[in-house]
Amino acid sequence: MARELWYSGTNKRRLPPVKAVAQKRKSGFQISYVTITYRSVLLWILVAVLLVCLGVYFAFPDTANRLIGSGQAGFGKVLAKMGLAGSNNGSEAGPQQAHFTNIDGVVRVKKASTNTWIQADYSVALERNDVIQTSPEGIAKVVFTDGTNYTVKPDSLIVIQENSLNASQQTEVTVQVTTGRVDLATSNISPGSKSQVTVAGTTASFAPDTSAQVGNDPRSGVSDILAKKGSVQVNRGGESVKLTDGEKATIPAEGEIVKSKVILPPILINPATPQISLAPGEKGVTFSWSQVENVRGYHVSLAHNQFFSVNSVVFDKTVTSDQIVLAVPEGVYFWKVSSIGEDGKESADSPINRFILAPKGTSSLSIALEVGDFVQHGHRIEVRGKTEPGARVMVNGEEAIMGADGTFRHMTNTLPAGENMITVTAQNTKGGYNNVSRPVTIQ
């Protein structure tokens, strides 16, 4: 069969007919091709990696969580450097360091890395498994990453078992009280964080904004935990005891934990400022404190040093009122008060207050005080400056670290988000006084 074809153009003409030729079937080996795109290859690879990751996660959840946390932290750093993510004011995840904020008397540190004893110094960074020892006339204050501060009392030994931060900015602090006594106070620690003390096989977990005292006497085999304010969860083996304000757990070497209600020390009121001078007609310094219910008296102690050693004690008596007036010469003093219950048992000591009794008429003298720019470290502020040599500097009521030339530095406790006021106060033994206050905003 033939078909006629026409060429369509300017001059139409008939094309020669074309014969339809039957197509012959070719025999032989044939190869088929399937086209696969790069996108499909990558998709299958991603699916395979995802399946492997899911298998690892369910088989080894702890390891997977650590790897995920490390990856998130590293990725966040890369983004921050590229300017693609906001800066994080928190500290870097991992082991953290604690620092001394007060050292008085003989205090030693045994570093875990060297296993040798060294003299405690403000420049010594305290790390995991480091040991702190105070002499019978030694005392130290240590502040951790979560803002918890520990006052290590004389003749005590503690071990820093844990001090770390995870990628979610949750802290974990654990301190072992081997012997002696510590006072501690937690700050507003974040949800999921842990602040713990271990003593004689017992673990005490402290809630935010809690103050407590922990003691251990290996000779008698008895340890105790006192909740002054807040909440403490005490666990030993299958035992679990919760403590709140004024409750104490006595932990014997053998037998059950005994929970009891105890009287608390009073709150010191006056002297209210770190420096005072007597007005005309005043017979002495007025000391006052809050009343405590169901007590028959108060044990008041005044001394020239915070150890209240025999040679430094100026006044040490039991009184029945909540106020006394003492005629004392000019100088530096430390004082504390404890409550005495109707059964004759004495409470723990109140926090120790310090003040200077300056000569009359010199309180208006101003001393040099230079405060540098604040440096923010997450929710903490580093304060540096200079005053006259021998002066004492307080930052928001906390003692600053002083140099021989009058330079000082201080790291604040953890501050809440929003605007905070930082007040730096300098004073000398002659009554000279100066202060600087500046606002700082924590994002």
C-alpha positions in Angstrom: 0.0 0.0 0.0 1.3 3.5 -0.9 0.4 6.8 0.6 0.7 10.1 -1.2 2.4 12.9 0.7 2.0 16.5 0.0 4.6 19.2 0.8 2.9 22.2 2.2 4.8 25.3 1.1 4.6 28.3 -1.2 4.5 26.0 -4.3 2.5 22.9 -3.5 3.7 19.8 -5.2 3.1 16.1 -4.8 5.9 14.1 -3.2 6.7 10.7 -4.4 4.7 8.0 -2.8 6.3 6.2 0.1 5.8 2.5 0.6 5.1 1.1 4.0 7.7 -1.5 4.8 6.8 -4.1 7.3 9.3 -4.1 10.2 11.1 -7.3 10.6 11.4 -8.7 14.2 14.9 -8.8 15.2 16.1 -11.6 17.4 19.0 -11.5 19.7 20.2 -10.4 23.2 18.6 -7.1 24.4 19.8 -4.8 27.3 17.4 -2.7 29.3 18.4 0.5 31.2 16.9 2.0 34.3 17.7 5.6 35.1 18.3 6.4 38.8 18.8 10.1 39.9 21.3 11.3 42.4 18.4 12.5 44.5 17.0 9.0 44.9 20.5 7.7 45.9 20.8 10.3 48.6 17.3 9.6 49.8 18.0 5.9 50.2 21.3 6.6 52.0 19.5 9.0 54.5 16.9 6.3 55.1 19.6 3.7 55.9 21.5 6.1 58.2 18.2 6.9 60.0 17.4 3.2 60.6 20.9 2.6 61.9 20.7 5.6 64.3 17.3 4.4 65.6 18.8 1.0 66.2 21.7 2.4 68.1 19.5 4.8 70.2 17.2 2.0 71.4 20.1 -0.4 72.0 22.4 2.1 73.8 20.2 5.0 75.0 22.7 6.6 77.4 25.5 6.7 74.9 23.2 8.0 72.2 21.9 10.8 74.5 25.5 11.9 75.3 26.4 11.9 71.6 23.3 13.9 70.7 24.0 16.4 73.5 27.6 16.8 72.3 26.5 17.2 68.7 23.9 19.9 69.6 26.5 21.9 71.6 29.0 21.7 68.8 26.5 22.6 66.1 25.3 25.5 68.2 28.9 26.8 68.4 29.3 26.6 64.7 26.1 28.5 64.1 27.1 31.1 66.6 30.5 31.7 64.9 28.7 32.0 61.6 26.3 34.5 63.0 23.3 32.2 62.3 22.3 31.7 66.0 22.0 33.8 69.0 24.7 33.8 71.6 24.3 31.5 74.7 25.2 33.2 77.9 25.4 29.8 79.6 28.7 28.0 80.3 30.1 25.3 78.1 28.8 21.8 78.8 31.1 19.4 80.6 33.1 19.3 83.9 33.0 22.7 85.8 35.2 24.4 88.3 34.3 25.7 91.8 36.2 28.5 93.5 37.0 29.8 96.9 35.3 33.1 97.9 36.7 33.2 101.4 39.7 31.5 103.1 40.7 32.2 106.7 43.2 30.2 108.8 44.8 27.0 107.5 43.0 25.4 104.6 44.5 22.8 102.3 43.5 21.2 99.0 44.5 17.9 97.5 44.2 18.0 93.8 42.9 14.8 92.2 45.3 15.3 89.2 48.5 15.3 91.4 47.3 13.6 94.7 49.4 16.1 96.7 48.3 18.6 99.3 48.7 22.3 98.6 47.8 25.5 100.5 44.4 26.8 99.5 44.5 30.0 97.5 41.8 32.0 95.7 43.5 31.2 92.4 43.1 27.4 92.9 40.4 26.0 90.7 38.5 23.2 92.4 37.5 20.3 90.2 36.0 16.8 90.4 37.6 14.5 93.1 39.5 17.4 94.7 39.6 17.3 98.5 39.3 20.3 100.8 40.5 20.2 104.4 40.2 22.9 107.1 42.3 22.9 110.3 40.8 23.4 113.8 41.2 27.1 113.1 40.5 27.2 109.4 37.3 28.0 107.5 36.6 28.3 103.8 33.7 29.2 101.5 33.3 27.6 98.1 30.9 28.6 95.3 29.9 26.1 92.6 28.6 26.6 89.0 25.0 26.3 90.1 25.4 29.1 92.6 25.3 26.8 95.6 27.8 28.0 98.3 29.4 25.8 100.9 30.9 27.1 104.2 33.4 24.4 105.3 33.6 24.7 109.1 36.8 24.2 111.1 38.3 20.7 111.4 36.4 19.4 108.4 37.2 17.4 105.2 35.0 17.3 102.1 35.4 15.8 98.6 34.0 17.3 95.4 32.4 14.2 93.8 30.6 15.9 90.9 30.4 19.4 89.4 29.2 19.3 85.8 26.9 21.0 83.3 25.0 19.3 80.4 24.0 20.7 77.0 20.6 21.8 78.4 22.4 24.0 81.0 21.4 21.6 83.8 23.9 21.4 86.6 24.9 18.5 88.8 26.8 19.1 92.1 27.6 16.4 94.6 29.8 17.0 97.7 30.9 14.3 100.2 31.2 15.3 103.8 33.9 12.9 105.1 34.2 14.5 108.5 33.2 17.8 110.2 30.4 20.1 109.2 29.3 22.3 106.4 26.7 25.0 106.0 25.2 25.3 102.5 22.7 27.3 100.6 21.3 26.6 97.1 20.3 29.3 94.6 17.4 29.2 92.2 18.8 26.1 90.4 17.2 25.2 87.1 14.6 22.4 86.7 16.3 19.0 86.2 19.5 20.1 88.0 20.8 18.3 91.0 22.5 19.6 94.2 23.4 16.8 96.6 25.5 15.9 99.6 26.6 12.4 100.5 27.4 11.5 104.1 27.9 8.1 105.7 26.2 6.2 102.8 23.3 8.7 102.7 22.4 11.1 99.9 20.7 14.4 100.6 19.1 16.2 97.6 18.4 19.9 98.1 15.6 21.9 96.4 16.2 25.5 95.1 16.5 28.3 97.6 17.3 25.9 100.5 19.7 26.4 103.3 20.9 23.4 105.4 23.7 22.0 107.6 25.3 18.6 107.2 27.6 17.1 109.8 29.5 13.8 110.1 31.3 12.4 113.2 33.1 9.2 112.2 34.2 8.6 115.9 30.6 8.4 117.1 29.3 6.9 113.9 26.5 9.5 113.8 25.8 12.0 111.0 23.0 14.6 110.8 21.3 16.8 108.2 19.4 19.9 109.2 17.0 21.8 106.9 17.1 25.4 108.0 14.9 26.6 105.1 13.5 25.0 102.1 13.3 21.3 101.3 15.7 18.3 101.6 15.1 14.8 100.5 17.2 12.2 102.4 17.7 8.7 101.1 19.7 5.7 102.4 19.0 2.3 101.0 15.3 1.8 101.0 14.7 4.7 103.5 13.4 8.0 102.3 12.8 11.1 104.6 11.8 14.5 103.6 12.9 17.5 105.7 11.4 21.1 105.7 12.0 24.2 107.8 13.4 23.3 111.2 13.5 19.5 110.7 16.6 17.3 111.3 17.5 13.8 110.3 19.9 11.9 112.6 21.6 9.1 110.8 23.2 6.4 113.0 25.6 3.8 111.6 23.1 1.1 112.4 19.3 1.5 112.7 16.8 3.7 111.0 17.0 7.4 110.3 15.4 9.5 113.1 13.5 12.6 112.0 12.9 15.3 114.6 11.7 18.9 114.9 14.4 21.3 116.3 14.5 25.0 117.1 16.2 27.3 114.6 18.7 30.0 115.3 17.4 33.6 115.3 18.0 36.1 112.4 20.6 38.7 113.2 19.2 42.3 112.9 21.7 44.8 114.3 24.3 46.0 113.7 22.9 46.1 110.2 25.8 47.8 108.3 29.4 46.6 108.0 30.6 49.8 109.6 29.2 51.6 112.6 30.2 54.4 114.9 28.6 55.4 118.2 26.4 58.5 118.3 26.8 61.0 121.2 25.2 59.6 124.4 25.4 55.9 123.3 26.8 53.6 125.9 27.8 50.9 123.6 26.9 48.8 120.5 23.3 47.6 120.3 22.9 43.9 119.2 19.4 42.6 118.3 18.0 39.6 116.6 14.6 38.0 115.8 12.5 36.2 118.4 12.2 32.5 118.3 9.2 30.7 119.8 9.4 28.2 122.6 12.9 29.1 123.8 14.2 30.1 127.2 17.2 32.1 126.1 19.8 32.9 123.5 23.6 32.1 123.5 25.4 35.2 122.2 29.1 35.2 121.2 31.3 38.1 120.2 34.9 37.8 119.1 37.7 39.4 117.1 37.9 36.5 114.6 35.3 34.2 113.0 36.8 31.0 114.7 35.8 32.4 118.2 39.0 31.0 119.6 39.5 31.5 123.4 41.9 34.4 123.1 39.6 36.3 120.7 36.3 36.0 122.5 35.0 39.3 123.9 31.5 38.2 125.1 30.1 34.7 125.4 26.9 34.4 127.6 23.3 33.3 127.6 20.7 36.1 127.8 16.9 36.0 128.0 16.0 39.0 125.8 16.4 39.5 122.1 18.6 42.6 122.5 21.7 43.6 124.4 24.1 46.6 124.6 27.8 46.0 124.9 30.5 48.6 125.5 33.4 47.5 123.4 36.4 49.4 122.1 36.9 50.3 118.4 37.9 47.4 116.1 36.7 44.5 114.0 34.2 42.1 115.4 32.3 38.9 114.6 29.1 37.8 116.3 26.6 34.9 116.3 23.6 33.8 118.3 22.0 30.4 118.9 18.6 29.6 120.5 18.2 27.5 123.6 15.1 25.5 123.8 12.9 24.9 126.9 14.6 21.5 127.2 18.0 23.1 127.3 19.1 21.9 123.9 20.9 24.5 121.7 20.1 25.2 118.1 22.7 25.5 115.3 24.5 28.8 115.2 23.2 31.7 113.2 25.2 32.9 110.2 28.2 34.9 111.5 28.0 38.6 111.0 31.0 40.9 110.8 31.2 44.7 111.5 33.8 47.4 112.2 33.3 49.8 115.1 34.9 53.0 113.8 36.0 56.1 115.7 33.3 58.6 116.2 33.0 61.2 113.5 35.0 59.4 110.8 32.2 57.5 109.1 31.9 60.3 106.6 35.5 59.9 105.4 35.7 58.7 101.8 38.3 56.3 100.5 39.3 55.7 96.9 37.2 53.1 95.1 37.5 52.3 91.4 35.3 49.7 89.8 36.0 48.4 86.3 33.6 47.3 83.6 31.5 44.3 84.6 32.2 41.0 82.7 29.2 38.7 82.3 29.7 34.9 82.5 26.2 33.5 81.8 24.1 34.5 84.9 27.1 35.5 86.9 29.0 38.8 86.9 32.8 39.3 87.4 33.6 42.5 89.3 37.1 43.9 89.3 38.5 47.2 90.8 40.9 48.9 93.1 40.8 50.6 96.5 43.4 51.4 99.1 45.7 48.6 100.4 44.3 46.9 103.5 40.7 47.9 102.9 37.9 45.4 102.8 35.5 45.2 99.8 32.1 43.7 99.7 30.1 43.0 96.5 26.3 42.6 97.3 27.3 41.5 100.8 29.9 39.0 99.7 33.6 39.4 100.5 35.8 40.1 97.5 39.2 38.6 96.9 41.8 41.3 97.8 45.3 41.8 96.5 48.1 43.3 98.5 48.0 46.5 96.3 44.3 47.1 96.9 43.1 45.4 93.7 40.1 43.2 94.1 37.9 40.7 92.1 34.7 38.9 92.8 32.4 36.5 90.9 28.7 37.0 92.0 26.4 34.1 92.7 23.9 33.2 89.9 21.6 36.1 89.2 18.0 35.9 88.0 17.0 37.1 84.5 16.2 40.8 84.3 17.7 43.8 85.9 19.9 43.4 89.0 21.8 45.9 91.1 25.5 45.3 91.9 26.7 47.3 94.9 30.5 47.4 95.7 31.4 48.7 99.1 34.9 49.5 100.4 35.9 50.3 104.0 39.0 50.5 106.1 39.7 50.1 109.8 39.8 53.9 110.3 36.2 54.3 109.3 36.8 55.3 105.7 33.9 54.2 103.5 32.8 54.3 99.8 30.4 52.5 97.6 29.5 52.2 93.9 26.2 50.8 92.6 25.5 49.9 89.0 22.5 48.1 87.3 23.2 45.0 85.1 20.7 43.2 82.9 20.8 39.4 82.7 19.2 38.1 79.4 
